[in-house]
Amino acid sequence: MDQIFLYNIRYMLSFNYNLCCILVLFICFNLLLYRLKPNSMFYKDRFRRFGLSNNETVFPFWLVSLIFGIFLYLFFILKYGEYV
């Protein structure tokens, strides 16, 4: 019984190589973006809000991060042909 339980835990915690690469690149991209703090996303070291007025932006940090993550995932999935 214990062996089955341990096998299930190991199986649940095993990551695909593509997923590990995606996570590392995603975290590195976000760290780099946060360290650079482009003016289009930050205002006086604070995140700009989403909007169209003076202190708001169309490209907030969370949106750029989300879009990058989705495209990165799609790239890795389509590159190796591991889609259903």
N, CA, C and O atoms as a CHARMM CRD file, in Angstrom:
* protein
*
  336
    1    1 MET  N      0.82000  -1.20000   0.00000 PROA 1      0.00000
    2    1 MET  CA     0.00000   0.00000   0.00000 PROA 1      0.00000
    3    1 MET  C      0.86400   1.26400   0.00000 PROA 1      0.00000
    4    1 MET  O      0.59100   2.21500  -0.73200 PROA 1      0.00000
    5    2 ASP  N      1.90600   1.25800   0.83100 PROA 2      0.00000
    6    2 ASP  CA     2.78500   2.42500   0.90600 PROA 2      0.00000
    7    2 ASP  C      3.55500   2.64200  -0.38900 PROA 2      0.00000
    8    2 ASP  O      3.82300   3.78000  -0.77400 PROA 2      0.00000
    9    3 GLN  N      3.90800   1.55600  -1.05800 PROA 3      0.00000
   10    3 GLN  CA     4.65000   1.68300  -2.30900 PROA 3      0.00000
   11    3 GLN  C      3.78300   2.31700  -3.38800 PROA 3      0.00000
   12    3 GLN  O      4.26300   3.13200  -4.17600 PROA 3      0.00000
   13    4 ILE  N      2.52500   1.95000  -3.42300 PROA 4      0.00000
   14    4 ILE  CA     1.60800   2.54200  -4.40800 PROA 4      0.00000
   15    4 ILE  C      1.43800   4.02100  -4.12500 PROA 4      0.00000
   16    4 ILE  O      1.42400   4.83300  -5.05000 PROA 4      0.00000
   17    5 PHE  N      1.30900   4.38100  -2.85400 PROA 5      0.00000
   18    5 PHE  CA     1.15600   5.78200  -2.47000 PROA 5      0.00000
   19    5 PHE  C      2.38400   6.59100  -2.86700 PROA 5      0.00000
   20    5 PHE  O      2.25400   7.68200  -3.42300 PROA 5      0.00000
   21    6 LEU  N      3.57700   6.06700  -2.58600 PROA 6      0.00000
   22    6 LEU  CA     4.80600   6.77900  -2.93400 PROA 6      0.00000
   23    6 LEU  C      4.97700   6.89300  -4.44400 PROA 6      0.00000
   24    6 LEU  O      5.44600   7.91800  -4.93900 PROA 6      0.00000
   25    7 TYR  N      4.60100   5.84500  -5.18200 PROA 7      0.00000
   26    7 TYR  CA     4.68400   5.89600  -6.63700 PROA 7      0.00000
   27    7 TYR  C      3.74600   6.96500  -7.18200 PROA 7      0.00000
   28    7 TYR  O      4.11500   7.68900  -8.10800 PROA 7      0.00000
   29    8 ASN  N      2.55400   7.07900  -6.63300 PROA 8      0.00000
   30    8 ASN  CA     1.59600   8.09000  -7.08500 PROA 8      0.00000
   31    8 ASN  C      2.11000   9.49500  -6.81600 PROA 8      0.00000
   32    8 ASN  O      1.93800  10.39000  -7.64300 PROA 8      0.00000
   33    9 ILE  N      2.73400   9.69100  -5.67200 PROA 9      0.00000
   34    9 ILE  CA     3.28600  11.01400  -5.35600 PROA 9      0.00000
   35    9 ILE  C      4.41900  11.34600  -6.31700 PROA 9      0.00000
   36    9 ILE  O      4.48700  12.46900  -6.81600 PROA 9      0.00000
   37   10 ARG  N      5.31100  10.39400  -6.58700 PROA 10     0.00000
   38   10 ARG  CA     6.40700  10.64200  -7.52200 PROA 10     0.00000
   39   10 ARG  C      5.87400  10.92200  -8.92000 PROA 10     0.00000
   40   10 ARG  O      6.39800  11.78400  -9.62500 PROA 10     0.00000
   41   11 TYR  N      4.83700  10.19800  -9.32000 PROA 11     0.00000
   42   11 TYR  CA     4.26600  10.40200 -10.64500 PROA 11     0.00000
   43   11 TYR  C      3.60500  11.77100 -10.75100 PROA 11     0.00000
   44   11 TYR  O      3.70000  12.41600 -11.79500 PROA 11     0.00000
   45   12 MET  N      2.94200  12.22600  -9.69800 PROA 12     0.00000
   46   12 MET  CA     2.27000  13.51500  -9.72100 PROA 12     0.00000
   47   12 MET  C      3.26900  14.66800  -9.71500 PROA 12     0.00000
   48   12 MET  O      2.99300  15.72700 -10.27900 PROA 12     0.00000
   49   13 LEU  N      4.41600  14.47400  -9.08900 PROA 13     0.00000
   50   13 LEU  CA     5.39700  15.54500  -8.98800 PROA 13     0.00000
   51   13 LEU  C      6.42700  15.53600 -10.10600 PROA 13     0.00000
   52   13 LEU  O      7.29300  16.41100 -10.14800 PROA 13     0.00000
   53   14 SER  N      6.35500  14.57800 -11.00300 PROA 14     0.00000
   54   14 SER  CA     7.30100  14.56600 -12.11700 PROA 14     0.00000
   55   14 SER  C      6.85900  15.57400 -13.17100 PROA 14     0.00000
   56   14 SER  O      5.68400  15.63900 -13.53000 PROA 14     0.00000
   57   15 PHE  N      7.80600  16.35100 -13.65700 PROA 15     0.00000
   58   15 PHE  CA     7.52100  17.38500 -14.63500 PROA 15     0.00000
   59   15 PHE  C      8.07600  16.97900 -15.98800 PROA 15     0.00000
   60   15 PHE  O      9.09600  16.29700 -16.08500 PROA 15     0.00000
   61   16 ASN  N      7.40400  17.40100 -16.99500 PROA 16     0.00000
   62   16 ASN  CA     7.85900  17.22400 -18.36000 PROA 16     0.00000
   63   16 ASN  C      9.05400  18.16400 -18.59300 PROA 16     0.00000
   64   16 ASN  O      9.12300  19.23800 -17.99600 PROA 16     0.00000
   65   17 TYR  N      9.98000  17.76100 -19.44900 PROA 17     0.00000
   66   17 TYR  CA    11.13500  18.60700 -19.75800 PROA 17     0.00000
   67   17 TYR  C     10.68900  19.94100 -20.35800 PROA 17     0.00000
   68   17 TYR  O     11.24600  20.98700 -20.02800 PROA 17     0.00000
   69   18 ASN  N      9.69000  19.90600 -21.23400 PROA 18     0.00000
   70   18 ASN  CA     9.19100  21.14200 -21.83700 PROA 18     0.00000
   71   18 ASN  C      8.62500  22.07700 -20.78500 PROA 18     0.00000
   72   18 ASN  O      8.84900  23.28600 -20.84100 PROA 18     0.00000
   73   19 LEU  N      7.89900  21.53100 -19.83100 PROA 19     0.00000
   74   19 LEU  CA     7.30800  22.35600 -18.78700 PROA 19     0.00000
   75   19 LEU  C      8.38100  23.00100 -17.92700 PROA 19     0.00000
   76   19 LEU  O      8.24600  24.16200 -17.54200 PROA 19     0.00000
   77   20 CYS  N      9.43400  22.27700 -17.62400 PROA 20     0.00000
   78   20 CYS  CA    10.53900  22.84900 -16.84900 PROA 20     0.00000
   79   20 CYS  C     11.21300  23.99200 -17.61100 PROA 20     0.00000
   80   20 CYS  O     11.52600  25.02900 -17.02600 PROA 20     0.00000
   81   21 CYS  N     11.43500  23.80500 -18.90600 PROA 21     0.00000
   82   21 CYS  CA    12.03600  24.87300 -19.72000 PROA 21     0.00000
   83   21 CYS  C     11.12400  26.09100 -19.78100 PROA 21     0.00000
   84   21 CYS  O     11.59300  27.22500 -19.68500 PROA 21     0.00000
   85   22 ILE  N      9.85100  25.86500 -19.93600 PROA 22     0.00000
   86   22 ILE  CA     8.89300  26.96200 -20.00200 PROA 22     0.00000
   87   22 ILE  C      8.88600  27.74300 -18.69200 PROA 22     0.00000
   88   22 ILE  O      8.90200  28.97400 -18.70200 PROA 22     0.00000
   89   23 LEU  N      8.86300  27.03600 -17.57300 PROA 23     0.00000
   90   23 LEU  CA     8.84500  27.71400 -16.27800 PROA 23     0.00000
   91   23 LEU  C     10.11000  28.52900 -16.03900 PROA 23     0.00000
   92   23 LEU  O     10.03500  29.65400 -15.54500 PROA 23     0.00000
   93   24 VAL  N     11.26800  27.97500 -16.38200 PROA 24     0.00000
   94   24 VAL  CA    12.53300  28.69600 -16.19000 PROA 24     0.00000
   95   24 VAL  C     12.57100  29.94200 -17.07800 PROA 24     0.00000
   96   24 VAL  O     12.93600  31.02000 -16.61000 PROA 24     0.00000
   97   25 LEU  N     12.20200  29.80600 -18.34200 PROA 25     0.00000
   98   25 LEU  CA    12.20900  30.96400 -19.24500 PROA 25     0.00000
   99   25 LEU  C     11.17900  32.00900 -18.82800 PROA 25     0.00000
  100   25 LEU  O     11.44500  33.20800 -18.91800 PROA 25     0.00000
  101   26 PHE  N     10.02000  31.57300 -18.37700 PROA 26     0.00000
  102   26 PHE  CA     8.97300  32.48900 -17.94200 PROA 26     0.00000
  103   26 PHE  C      9.41600  33.29400 -16.72000 PROA 26     0.00000
  104   26 PHE  O      9.20900  34.50600 -16.66000 PROA 26     0.00000
  105   27 ILE  N     10.01800  32.62100 -15.75900 PROA 27     0.00000
  106   27 ILE  CA    10.49900  33.31500 -14.55800 PROA 27     0.00000
  107   27 ILE  C     11.63800  34.26400 -14.89700 PROA 27     0.00000
  108   27 ILE  O     11.67700  35.38600 -14.39100 PROA 27     0.00000
  109   28 CYS  N     12.56500  33.83200 -15.74300 PROA 28     0.00000
  110   28 CYS  CA    13.67700  34.70700 -16.15000 PROA 28     0.00000
  111   28 CYS  C     13.16800  35.93800 -16.90000 PROA 28     0.00000
  112   28 CYS  O     13.64400  37.05000 -16.66900 PROA 28     0.00000
  113   29 PHE  N     12.20700  35.74000 -17.79200 PROA 29     0.00000
  114   29 PHE  CA    11.64300  36.86900 -18.53800 PROA 29     0.00000
  115   29 PHE  C     10.99000  37.87000 -17.59500 PROA 29     0.00000
  116   29 PHE  O     11.18400  39.07700 -17.73500 PROA 29     0.00000
  117   30 ASN  N     10.21400  37.36900 -16.63400 PROA 30     0.00000
  118   30 ASN  CA     9.53900  38.27500 -15.70500 PROA 30     0.00000
  119   30 ASN  C     10.52300  38.99300 -14.78600 PROA 30     0.00000
  120   30 ASN  O     10.33900  40.17200 -14.48300 PROA 30     0.00000
  121   31 LEU  N     11.55600  38.29700 -14.34400 PROA 31     0.00000
  122   31 LEU  CA    12.57800  38.95700 -13.52400 PROA 31     0.00000
  123   31 LEU  C     13.30400  40.04700 -14.31400 PROA 31     0.00000
  124   31 LEU  O     13.54400  41.14100 -13.80300 PROA 31     0.00000
  125   32 LEU  N     13.64600  39.73800 -15.54900 PROA 32     0.00000
  126   32 LEU  CA    14.31400  40.72300 -16.39700 PROA 32     0.00000
  127   32 LEU  C     13.41400  41.92400 -16.65500 PROA 32     0.00000
  128   32 LEU  O     13.86100  43.06900 -16.58900 PROA 32     0.00000
  129   33 LEU  N     12.16700  41.66300 -16.94500 PROA 33     0.00000
  130   33 LEU  CA    11.21800  42.74100 -17.20800 PROA 33     0.00000
  131   33 LEU  C     11.02500  43.60500 -15.96800 PROA 33     0.00000
  132   33 LEU  O     10.92000  44.82700 -16.06800 PROA 33     0.00000
  133   34 TYR  N     10.97800  42.97700 -14.81500 PROA 34     0.00000
  134   34 TYR  CA    10.80900  43.73000 -13.57500 PROA 34     0.00000
  135   34 TYR  C     12.05900  44.54500 -13.23900 PROA 34     0.00000
  136   34 TYR  O     11.95800  45.66300 -12.73600 PROA 34     0.00000
  137   35 ARG  N     13.23100  43.98300 -13.51800 PROA 35     0.00000
  138   35 ARG  CA    14.47000  44.71100 -13.23500 PROA 35     0.00000
  139   35 ARG  C     14.65900  45.89900 -14.17800 PROA 35     0.00000
  140   35 ARG  O     15.15200  46.95000 -13.76600 PROA 35     0.00000
  141   36 LEU  N     14.26300  45.73100 -15.45000 PROA 36     0.00000
  142   36 LEU  CA    14.40600  46.82300 -16.42400 PROA 36     0.00000
  143   36 LEU  C     13.39800  47.94300 -16.17000 PROA 36     0.00000
  144   36 LEU  O     13.70000  49.11500 -16.39300 PROA 36     0.00000
  145   37 LYS  N     12.22800  47.59000 -15.71400 PROA 37     0.00000
  146   37 LYS  CA    11.13700  48.52800 -15.42100 PROA 37     0.00000
  147   37 LYS  C     10.92200  49.53200 -16.55600 PROA 37     0.00000
  148   37 LYS  O     11.20100  50.72100 -16.40400 PROA 37     0.00000
  149   38 PRO  N     10.42300  49.04000 -17.69400 PROA 38     0.00000
  150   38 PRO  CA    10.16700  49.96000 -18.80800 PROA 38     0.00000
  151   38 PRO  C      9.09900  50.98800 -18.44300 PROA 38     0.00000
  152   38 PRO  O      8.16900  50.70600 -17.68600 PROA 38     0.00000
  153   39 ASN  N      9.25800  52.17700 -18.99800 PROA 39     0.00000
  154   39 ASN  CA     8.33700  53.27200 -18.67800 PROA 39     0.00000
  155   39 ASN  C      6.90000  52.97900 -19.08300 PROA 39     0.00000
  156   39 ASN  O      5.96500  53.53500 -18.50600 PROA 39     0.00000
  157   40 SER  N      6.72100  52.11600 -20.06300 PROA 40     0.00000
  158   40 SER  CA     5.35800  51.81200 -20.49400 PROA 40     0.00000
  159   40 SER  C      4.61200  50.93800 -19.48200 PROA 40     0.00000
  160   40 SER  O      3.38900  50.81900 -19.55400 PROA 40     0.00000
  161   41 MET  N      5.33300  50.33200 -18.54500 PROA 41     0.00000
  162   41 MET  CA     4.69600  49.45400 -17.55100 PROA 41     0.00000
  163   41 MET  C      4.81300  49.97400 -16.12700 PROA 41     0.00000
  164   41 MET  O      4.06000  49.55100 -15.25100 PROA 41     0.00000
  165   42 PHE  N      5.74700  50.88400 -15.88600 PROA 42     0.00000
  166   42 PHE  CA     5.99100  51.35900 -14.52900 PROA 42     0.00000
  167   42 PHE  C      5.92800  52.88600 -14.48400 PROA 42     0.00000
  168   42 PHE  O      6.29700  53.56600 -15.44100 PROA 42     0.00000
  169   43 TYR  N      5.46400  53.39700 -13.37800 PROA 43     0.00000
  170   43 TYR  CA     5.43000  54.83700 -13.13900 PROA 43     0.00000
  171   43 TYR  C      5.98000  55.07400 -11.73500 PROA 43     0.00000
  172   43 TYR  O      5.33700  54.71400 -10.74900 PROA 43     0.00000
  173   44 LYS  N      7.14900  55.66900 -11.63900 PROA 44     0.00000
  174   44 LYS  CA     7.81900  55.92200 -10.36400 PROA 44     0.00000
  175   44 LYS  C      7.94300  54.63300  -9.54700 PROA 44     0.00000
  176   44 LYS  O      7.52400  54.58200  -8.39100 PROA 44     0.00000
  177   45 ASP  N      8.51200  53.60900 -10.14600 PROA 45     0.00000
  178   45 ASP  CA     8.75400  52.29400  -9.52200 PROA 45     0.00000
  179   45 ASP  C      7.49200  51.58400  -9.05100 PROA 45     0.00000
  180   45 ASP  O      7.55800  50.70500  -8.19200 PROA 45     0.00000
  181   46 ARG  N      6.36500  51.95400  -9.59600 PROA 46     0.00000
  182   46 ARG  CA     5.10800  51.26400  -9.29300 PROA 46     0.00000
  183   46 ARG  C      4.48900  50.79400 -10.60000 PROA 46     0.00000
  184   46 ARG  O      4.70100  51.39800 -11.65200 PROA 46     0.00000
  185   47 PHE  N      3.72300  49.71300 -10.52300 PROA 47     0.00000
  186   47 PHE  CA     3.05600  49.20700 -11.71800 PROA 47     0.00000
  187   47 PHE  C      2.02300  50.20400 -12.20200 PROA 47     0.00000
  188   47 PHE  O      1.28800  50.79500 -11.41000 PROA 47     0.00000
  189   48 ARG  N      1.97500  50.38500 -13.52000 PROA 48     0.00000
  190   48 ARG  CA     0.90500  51.19500 -14.09500 PROA 48     0.00000
  191   48 ARG  C     -0.35100  50.35400 -14.19100 PROA 48     0.00000
  192   48 ARG  O     -0.28200  49.14200 -14.39100 PROA 48     0.00000
  193   49 ARG  N     -1.48500  50.99000 -14.04900 PROA 49     0.00000
  194   49 ARG  CA    -2.75900  50.29100 -14.16700 PROA 49     0.00000
  195   49 ARG  C     -3.15100  50.19600 -15.62500 PROA 49     0.00000
  196   49 ARG  O     -2.67200  50.95800 -16.46500 PROA 49     0.00000
  197   50 PHE  N     -4.02600  49.25200 -15.91200 PROA 50     0.00000
  198   50 PHE  CA    -4.52600  49.07000 -17.26600 PROA 50     0.00000
  199   50 PHE  C     -5.54900  50.15500 -17.56500 PROA 50     0.00000
  200   50 PHE  O     -6.48400  50.36300 -16.79300 PROA 50     0.00000
  201   51 GLY  N     -5.36900  50.85100 -18.69600 PROA 51     0.00000
  202   51 GLY  CA    -6.30100  51.89600 -19.08800 PROA 51     0.00000
  203   51 GLY  C     -5.71300  52.78700 -20.15000 PROA 51     0.00000
  204   51 GLY  O     -4.63900  52.51700 -20.68700 PROA 51     0.00000
  205   52 LEU  N     -6.43600  53.86800 -20.45200 PROA 52     0.00000
  206   52 LEU  CA    -6.01300  54.77200 -21.52500 PROA 52     0.00000
  207   52 LEU  C     -5.73000  56.19000 -21.06400 PROA 52     0.00000
  208   52 LEU  O     -5.45500  57.05000 -21.90100 PROA 52     0.00000
  209   53 SER  N     -5.78400  56.46900 -19.78500 PROA 53     0.00000
  210   53 SER  CA    -5.51200  57.83600 -19.33100 PROA 53     0.00000
  211   53 SER  C     -4.00800  58.04200 -19.12000 PROA 53     0.00000
  212   53 SER  O     -3.21100  57.17200 -19.46700 PROA 53     0.00000
  213   54 ASN  N     -3.61800  59.18900 -18.55300 PROA 54     0.00000
  214   54 ASN  CA    -2.20500  59.57000 -18.45100 PROA 54     0.00000
  215   54 ASN  C     -1.33200  58.55700 -17.73000 PROA 54     0.00000
  216   54 ASN  O     -0.31300  58.13700 -18.27900 PROA 54     0.00000
  217   55 ASN  N     -1.68800  58.15600 -16.53900 PROA 55     0.00000
  218   55 ASN  CA    -0.83400  57.25600 -15.75800 PROA 55     0.00000
  219   55 ASN  C     -1.24300  55.80300 -15.89800 PROA 55     0.00000
  220   55 ASN  O     -0.94400  54.99000 -15.02200 PROA 55     0.00000
  221   56 GLU  N     -1.91400  55.46500 -16.97300 PROA 56     0.00000
  222   56 GLU  CA    -2.31600  54.09000 -17.23500 PROA 56     0.00000
  223   56 GLU  C     -1.69100  53.62600 -18.54500 PROA 56     0.00000
  224   56 GLU  O     -1.20400  54.43800 -19.33200 PROA 56     0.00000
  225   57 THR  N     -1.70800  52.32400 -18.77300 PROA 57     0.00000
  226   57 THR  CA    -1.06000  51.77300 -19.95600 PROA 57     0.00000
  227   57 THR  C     -1.91800  50.68600 -20.57800 PROA 57     0.00000
  228   57 THR  O     -2.75400  50.07500 -19.91200 PROA 57     0.00000
  229   58 VAL  N     -1.70000  50.45600 -21.85200 PROA 58     0.00000
  230   58 VAL  CA    -2.38200  49.38800 -22.56000 PROA 58     0.00000
  231   58 VAL  C     -1.61100  48.07500 -22.37800 PROA 58     0.00000
  232   58 VAL  O     -2.16700  46.99800 -22.59200 PROA 58     0.00000
  233   59 PHE  N     -0.34500  48.15800 -21.98700 PROA 59     0.00000
  234   59 PHE  CA     0.50900  46.98700 -21.79600 PROA 59     0.00000
  235   59 PHE  C      0.97700  46.87600 -20.34800 PROA 59     0.00000
  236   59 PHE  O      2.14500  47.13900 -20.06400 PROA 59     0.00000
  237   60 PRO  N      0.10000  46.49700 -19.43200 PROA 60     0.00000
  238   60 PRO  CA     0.54200  46.33600 -18.05100 PROA 60     0.00000
  239   60 PRO  C      1.42000  45.09300 -17.90800 PROA 60     0.00000
  240   60 PRO  O      1.43900  44.22100 -18.77600 PROA 60     0.00000
  241   61 PHE  N      2.13100  45.03700 -16.81100 PROA 61     0.00000
  242   61 PHE  CA     3.07000  43.93600 -16.56700 PROA 61     0.00000
  243   61 PHE  C      2.37000  42.58400 -16.62900 PROA 61     0.00000
  244   61 PHE  O      2.87500  41.65200 -17.25400 PROA 61     0.00000
  245   62 TRP  N      1.22600  42.47300 -15.99400 PROA 62     0.00000
  246   62 TRP  CA     0.53000  41.18200 -15.94200 PROA 62     0.00000
  247   62 TRP  C      0.07100  40.73300 -17.32500 PROA 62     0.00000
  248   62 TRP  O      0.08100  39.53600 -17.61200 PROA 62     0.00000
  249   63 LEU  N     -0.32700  41.65800 -18.18200 PROA 63     0.00000
  250   63 LEU  CA    -0.79300  41.29000 -19.51600 PROA 63     0.00000
  251   63 LEU  C      0.37000  40.83800 -20.40200 PROA 63     0.00000
  252   63 LEU  O      0.25300  39.84300 -21.11700 PROA 63     0.00000
  253   64 VAL  N      1.47700  41.55600 -20.35900 PROA 64     0.00000
  254   64 VAL  CA     2.65600  41.17300 -21.13500 PROA 64     0.00000
  255   64 VAL  C      3.17900  39.82500 -20.65500 PROA 64     0.00000
  256   64 VAL  O      3.57300  38.98400 -21.46400 PROA 64     0.00000
  257   65 SER  N      3.18400  39.62300 -19.35600 PROA 65     0.00000
  258   65 SER  CA     3.63100  38.35800 -18.79700 PROA 65     0.00000
  259   65 SER  C      2.71900  37.20900 -19.22200 PROA 65     0.00000
  260   65 SER  O      3.20400  36.13600 -19.57900 PROA 65     0.00000
  261   66 LEU  N      1.43100  37.42000 -19.18700 PROA 66     0.00000
  262   66 LEU  CA     0.46800  36.39600 -19.58800 PROA 66     0.00000
  263   66 LEU  C      0.60200  36.03600 -21.06200 PROA 66     0.00000
  264   66 LEU  O      0.61600  34.85600 -21.41500 PROA 66     0.00000
  265   67 ILE  N      0.69800  37.03200 -21.91400 PROA 67     0.00000
  266   67 ILE  CA     0.82600  36.79100 -23.35600 PROA 67     0.00000
  267   67 ILE  C      2.14200  36.08100 -23.66800 PROA 67     0.00000
  268   67 ILE  O      2.17100  35.16500 -24.49000 PROA 67     0.00000
  269   68 PHE  N      3.22700  36.49600 -23.01900 PROA 68     0.00000
  270   68 PHE  CA     4.50700  35.82200 -23.22500 PROA 68     0.00000
  271   68 PHE  C      4.42600  34.36100 -22.79300 PROA 68     0.00000
  272   68 PHE  O      4.92000  33.48000 -23.49700 PROA 68     0.00000
  273   69 GLY  N      3.81900  34.10100 -21.66500 PROA 69     0.00000
  274   69 GLY  CA     3.68300  32.74000 -21.17300 PROA 69     0.00000
  275   69 GLY  C      2.87500  31.85900 -22.11300 PROA 69     0.00000
  276   69 GLY  O      3.24100  30.70700 -22.35100 PROA 69     0.00000
  277   70 ILE  N      1.79300  32.38000 -22.64400 PROA 70     0.00000
  278   70 ILE  CA     0.96100  31.61000 -23.57600 PROA 70     0.00000
  279   70 ILE  C      1.72500  31.31300 -24.86000 PROA 70     0.00000
  280   70 ILE  O      1.71300  30.17800 -25.33600 PROA 70     0.00000
  281   71 PHE  N      2.38800  32.31900 -25.42600 PROA 71     0.00000
  282   71 PHE  CA     3.15600  32.09900 -26.65800 PROA 71     0.00000
  283   71 PHE  C      4.34200  31.15600 -26.42500 PROA 71     0.00000
  284   71 PHE  O      4.66700  30.33900 -27.28600 PROA 71     0.00000
  285   72 LEU  N      4.97200  31.26900 -25.28200 PROA 72     0.00000
  286   72 LEU  CA     6.08400  30.36900 -24.95900 PROA 72     0.00000
  287   72 LEU  C      5.58500  28.93000 -24.86600 PROA 72     0.00000
  288   72 LEU  O      6.22200  28.01700 -25.39100 PROA 72     0.00000
  289   73 TYR  N      4.46800  28.73000 -24.21200 PROA 73     0.00000
  290   73 TYR  CA     3.89300  27.39500 -24.09400 PROA 73     0.00000
  291   73 TYR  C      3.52000  26.84500 -25.46800 PROA 73     0.00000
  292   73 TYR  O      3.82600  25.69500 -25.78500 PROA 73     0.00000
  293   74 LEU  N      2.86500  27.66000 -26.27400 PROA 74     0.00000
  294   74 LEU  CA     2.48700  27.22000 -27.61600 PROA 74     0.00000
  295   74 LEU  C      3.71500  26.89900 -28.46500 PROA 74     0.00000
  296   74 LEU  O      3.70500  25.92500 -29.21800 PROA 74     0.00000
  297   75 PHE  N      4.76200  27.69700 -28.35600 PROA 75     0.00000
  298   75 PHE  CA     5.98500  27.43900 -29.11200 PROA 75     0.00000
  299   75 PHE  C      6.56900  26.08200 -28.76400 PROA 75     0.00000
  300   75 PHE  O      6.92000  25.30800 -29.65500 PROA 75     0.00000
  301   76 PHE  N      6.67500  25.78600 -27.46500 PROA 76     0.00000
  302   76 PHE  CA     7.26400  24.51300 -27.05900 PROA 76     0.00000
  303   76 PHE  C      6.37800  23.33500 -27.43600 PROA 76     0.00000
  304   76 PHE  O      6.88400  22.28100 -27.82200 PROA 76     0.00000
  305   77 ILE  N      5.08200  23.49800 -27.33200 PROA 77     0.00000
  306   77 ILE  CA     4.16800  22.40700 -27.68100 PROA 77     0.00000
  307   77 ILE  C      4.21900  22.14200 -29.18800 PROA 77     0.00000
  308   77 ILE  O      4.29000  20.98700 -29.60600 PROA 77     0.00000
  309   78 LEU  N      4.18300  23.18600 -29.99700 PROA 78     0.00000
  310   78 LEU  CA     4.18100  23.00500 -31.44100 PROA 78     0.00000
  311   78 LEU  C      5.55800  22.61000 -31.97700 PROA 78     0.00000
  312   78 LEU  O      5.65900  21.93800 -33.00300 PROA 78     0.00000
  313   79 LYS  N      6.61500  23.03000 -31.28200 PROA 79     0.00000
  314   79 LYS  CA     7.96600  22.70700 -31.73100 PROA 79     0.00000
  315   79 LYS  C      8.21400  21.20300 -31.69100 PROA 79     0.00000
  316   79 LYS  O      8.80000  20.64800 -32.62000 PROA 79     0.00000
  317   80 TYR  N      7.77900  20.55000 -30.63900 PROA 80     0.00000
  318   80 TYR  CA     8.01400  19.12700 -30.49200 PROA 80     0.00000
  319   80 TYR  C      6.82100  18.29200 -30.93600 PROA 80     0.00000
  320   80 TYR  O      6.87700  17.06500 -30.86600 PROA 80     0.00000
  321   81 GLY  N      5.76600  18.91000 -31.38200 PROA 81     0.00000
  322   81 GLY  CA     4.59700  18.18600 -31.88400 PROA 81     0.00000
  323   81 GLY  C      3.89000  17.35400 -30.83000 PROA 81     0.00000
  324   81 GLY  O      3.35800  16.28800 -31.14100 PROA 81     0.00000
  325   82 GLU  N      3.87400  17.82000 -29.59700 PROA 82     0.00000
  326   82 GLU  CA     3.24700  17.07700 -28.51200 PROA 82     0.00000
  327   82 GLU  C      1.84900  17.60200 -28.20900 PROA 82     0.00000
  328   82 GLU  O      1.45900  17.70000 -27.04500 PROA 82     0.00000
  329   83 TYR  N      1.12800  17.92500 -29.20500 PROA 83     0.00000
  330   83 TYR  CA    -0.24500  18.38500 -29.00800 PROA 83     0.00000
  331   83 TYR  C     -1.20200  17.27900 -29.39600 PROA 83     0.00000
  332   83 TYR  O     -0.83600  16.33500 -30.09600 PROA 83     0.00000
  333   84 VAL  N     -2.41400  17.40700 -28.93800 PROA 84     0.00000
  334   84 VAL  CA    -3.41800  16.35500 -29.19400 PROA 84     0.00000
  335   84 VAL  C     -4.15500  16.69500 -30.47500 PROA 84     0.00000
  336   84 VAL  O     -5.04500  15.95300 -30.89000 PROA 84     0.00000
